[in-house]
Amino acid sequence: MIYFDNAATSYPKPPAVAEAVAAALGGFGNASRGAHAWALAASRTVEGARASLADLFGCSLPERVVFTKNVTEALNLAIAALRGHIVSSEAEHNAILRPLHRRGKYSLAPVDELGRYTAADIARLITPDTEAVVVSHASNLTGNIAPLQDIAALCRERGLRLIVDAAQTAGLLDIDTAALGTDALCFTGHKSLYGPQGTGGICLGKDFNPGPLIVGGTGSRSFSLDQPEDLPDRLEAGTLNSHGIAGLAAGVEYVRSRGPGALRAAANRLADRFRGGVSAVPDLTLYGDYGAAVRVPIVSLNIGGVDSTEIAGRLAEDYDIAVRAGAHCAPLLHRRFGTVEQGAVRFSFSHCNTEEEIDFAVAAVRTLASERKSGGK
């Protein structure tokens, strides 16, 4: 299979990730739940992963990196701590939109025909009751990067909290939470950090202390019926996915050894090669701002009015090419693009892909477009 679905989950993982998970399955007890060798091995790996992530993201203290099962849980945790009005944008994933919809008191900055918005668009929606800005660092549909530096400066100027969804950028962009002044950087482990699914977390700013979504055992302060106040126990009730975190730790070390910028540059070269190859295909539409200086390696397209699932199905069945079709959990972007019914075909690339794979996919897209025009299959 030729795999172009890295925005959903990365493949292949570095060999060290599988090796770390296998070793954990063969020799881990329950982290923070004992003093025997296997429990201590789990605890040391979890705390080592926490320290590596703190270093990667510029988090002030390792204990302020809290593990969750995915970025969605991290975003729910952060958003649930807010009480005032929130400003976000129409470029967001449902991992932001649905928690906002459930709680109410929010406004969304509109996007233009390329799916872009500016910090000025955010500023126009700020009210005296506004408490926070919540945005995705990059769109999983267009590959556009949010104007995060400008938004961070706006938040500092207005005294607002800043919560960032880094699902598509953690491991691809250098992120310094201390320099940005983020209150919560929410990340997933299984995309460009190359960890297993079921891993993720949140890096908390020094004065942002959300309450727990769930409470329970932590291995500390067991005689109190109240959840411990100390981090990370405050937000990590129950048994951690230490086997998955072991794999995540290996993935993070892979990213740190190569550098997020180098990994992104390699993947973007392939994305640019693909986009250049298909851009002249008749009746093909691309979505996003391809003139931007910095993007993540995503190319979303449609061929005429053909349903995106039909194109993705043909790519899988006839060419063994894996892509993602449909709405990509980005409903407001699709409304803006007029693709609510059609969806879009998303190609998302990795540095592990090859030029030969890119050229094969370009030829496949050209063939599908030609067949449509001639009334073929």
N, C-alpha and C positions, 0 to 999 in steps of 0.2 A: 504493500500500500504506500502511496505517496501522501504524506500527512501534511495538510495545510489547515489545521484546526487548532493552532497553538493558543489562540485567544480563549478557547474553551478549556483546554488543559494541555500542557506541554508534552511533547513526545519527539524523540526519546528522552528518557531521563538519563543523567550521567550514571555510569555503572556503579559509582560509589554510593548512590542513593539506595539502590536495591540491596547492595551489600550491607549498608547500615541497618536497613529494616530487617533483613534476615538475621543479622547479628543480635539485634534487639529482641526479636522473637525467640531467639535461642538463649538469651541470658539476661532478661530484664524482669525484675519484680515491679512493684507499684511505686512510682516516684513519691517521695515524701510520706511513705507509709511503712517504714521499717528501717532498721539499722544493719540488716544482713547485706551480704555482698551484692545480691541481685537488685535489691531495692536501692542501694546506694549507686549502683551503676546507672539505673534509670534516672535517679535524681541528678547525678552529675551530667548526664547527657542533656537533660531538659534545661538545666541551668547554663550549660555551655551554649546551647542553641539560643537561649535568651540573651546571653552576652554577645553572641555573634550578630544577632539581629539588631541589638541596641547599637552596636558599632556600625553596622551597615547603614542604619537610618539616622544616626546622630542623636539617638535617644539619650536623655540625661542620665538615667540610671537603669541598669538591666531589669530591676524589679518592676519597672514601669512598662515593660513589654509583657503583655498578657496574652496567653494562648486561647484561641477559640477554634471552633471546628471549621470555620471559613470566614471570608470577608463579610458575608451577609450578617452573620451573628455579631461580628465586631461593629458593623454599622448600626445594627439595632441597639446594641449596648450603648453606643455613644449618643445616638439620637434620643434614646429614652431618658437620658440624663438632662435634656434641655427642656426648659419650661416656656421660654419666650418664642417670638416669631423667628422663623428660619427662612433664609434666602438660598435658593438653589437654581438650577437651570433646566431647560427642556432637553438638554443633552444627556440626562442621567439615565442610568440603569434602574431597573425596578428594585434593586437592593437599597437604593435611596428613595425612589418615588413611593414605594409601598409603605415603608415606615413613616414617611412624611404624611401620606394620605391618611393613615390610621390615626395619627395624633392631631392633624389639622394645624392651623396657624402657620402657613408657609406661602411663599410666592416664588414663581419660577421665571427666570430671565429667558426671553425668547432667543431662538437661534436664527441665523440667516440661512440662505439657500445652500451653504456649504456645511451647515451644522455648527457654526462658530458663534461665540458670544464674547463679550469683553467685560473687564472689571467695571467699566462704566455702566454696563447693563445691570450688573449686580448692585452697584451703588444706588441706582434709581429706585430700587425696591426696598431699600433699608428704611425702617420706620423707628420711632422712638422705642418700640417694644422689641425690636430685632435683637436676638441674642447670639445668633451664629450663622455662618455660611457653611453649607455642606455641598461639596462638589466631587465629581470624579476627576482624577488627574488626567485620564485619557479615556476617550470614548471607545467602547468595544465594538461599535458599528463603523465609525468613520476613521478611527485611528488618530483623530485630532487630539492635540494636547491642550488642556485648559490653560488659560493665562494665570497660572497659579502664583507666580511671583507678584503680579499686580494685585491679585485677590488677597494674598497674604499681607501686602503692604496696606491695603484698604482695611483689612480686619484689625491690624495693629493701630491704624489711625483712628478707627471708630470704636476700639475696645470690644471687638466681637470675637467670639470663638470661631476657630476654623477646623472643620472636620473634613478629611480627605479620603476618598476611596482610591487606593493605589492598586486595585486588582490587576490593571493592565500595565502598570509601570514599575512595580516593585521587581527589581532585578534587571530592568532595562534602562532606567534613568537613575542618575545619582540623586538621592533624596536626603536632605539634611533637615530633619524636623526642628532642630534647635535654631538653625538659621531662618527657616520659614516661620517659625513660631506656631506650628500646628498644635492644636489641643488633642487631636486624635488622628493618627495615621493608621488606616485600616487596610490590612493586606491579606492576600491569600497565599498559601504555600505551594499550590500545585500548578501554577502557571510559570512565570519566568523566574521563580525561585527554585523550580525543578524538584520540589518535594512531592510527597504523596497527596492524593486527595484526602479531605478530612482534616487538613491542617490550615491554620491561619492565625491571625492575631491582631492586636491593636497596640500601637506605641502611644502612650499617654504623655501629654505635656505636663510640666512640673506642677501646675495648679488645677488640673482637671481630674476630678475623682468621681467618676460615675458610680452609681450603685449597681449591685449585682442583678442580673436578669433572673438567676436562680441561686438558691442557697443550699448548703449541704456540707458534706465532709470535706475537710482540707488537710487533715493530718496535724492541724495546729489548733490550740485553744479549744480542745474537744469538750471541756466542761461548760462552755458558754453556749447557750442556745442562739445567740446572735452570731451572724457571720463575722469572722475576723475583719478588722478594719485595715490591717496591713496588706499592702500589695506584695505579690500577686494573688495571695489567698483570697482577698476580698472578692475577686472576680473569677476564680478558678475552682468552683465547687465540683466535687466528684473526681473520678479518675481521669487523668489526662491521657491523651493519645500519645503515650511516650514512644511507641513503635513508629508512629508517623512522624513525630517530632525528631526522632533520630534520623530519619530519611531527609526531613527538612533541613536539619543541621548540615548534612552532607551537601545538599543542594545549595545552601547559602555559601558554604565554603567554595564550591565550584564557581559561583557568581563572583565572590570576592577575589578569587585567584585570577580571574580573567578580566573583571571590570565590567559593570553594567553598560557603560558607553560602548565598549568594544563589541559586546554581544549584540547590542541594538544596531550598531553600524553594519555589522555583518548581515543581520536579518533585513535591515532596510535596503541594503544593496540588492538583495534578492527581490524584495517587494517592488523596488523601482524597476528592476528588469521585467518583472511580470506586468506591472502597470504599463510600461512602455510597449510591451509586446501586444497587449490587448487594446490599447487606447484607440487604435485606428479601426477596430472591428466595427462594421456598420451596425447602427442601432443599439450600441452598447452604452450604458450609462454608468458612470462612476460616482460614488458618494464620498464627500469629504474634501478637505483642503489639502491638495497635493502640492501646493506652492509653499507650504509652511516649512520653516527651517528645521523644525524638529517634529517628528511623528513617531508613532509606534507602527510596527510592520503589519498593517492591516490594509487590505484592498477589498472593498465591497462593491458589487456591481449587479446589474440586471441586463438581460438581453431582450430588447423590445418589451412586450407585455407578458412574456412567458413567466409563469409562476416560478418563484425561486426554488421551490422544492423539486420541481421537475428538472431544472438544470442541475441541482445538487445530486439528484437521483441518477441522472445520466452520467455525471462525472464519476460517481461511485461504481455504477454497474458496468459501464463501458470502458472506463479508463483506470479504475481502482484509485481514484483521487478523493481524498477525504476533505470536505469543506463543510461549512455550516450554512443552512438556509433558514429563512423565516424572519421573525421579529427581533431576535437577539435580546429580548427583555428590554428593548429601548423604544417603547411605544410612541413617545412624543416626537422623537426624531423621524420615525416613519410617517407620522402625520405631516410633519413639515416637508418631507420628501415626496409625499403622495404615494407611499408604498405600503399602506396599511394592509391591503389585500394581497399584494404581490410579495411582500417581504424583500429580502435581498440575499444574494449569494456572497458569503464572506470567505475570503482567502486570508489566513493569518499565518505568518511565516516565522521560522526559527533560523538561527545560525547553523543549525544542523541540516537544513535543506541544501540542495545543490542546484547549480545552474542548469544541469540536465533535467532535473525535475521541473524547474521553472519553465523551460522551453517546451517540455512535453505538455504542461498544463496550458500554456499559451496556445499551442496547436490544437488542444482539445476544445478550448473555448471558441477558437476560430471555426472549427468544424461544426460545433453545435450551432453557432450563429449562422453559418452558411446553410446548414440543413433547414433551419427555420425559414430562411429567406427563400429557399427553393421548394419549400413545402415537403421536405423529406421527413425522416423519422422524428 
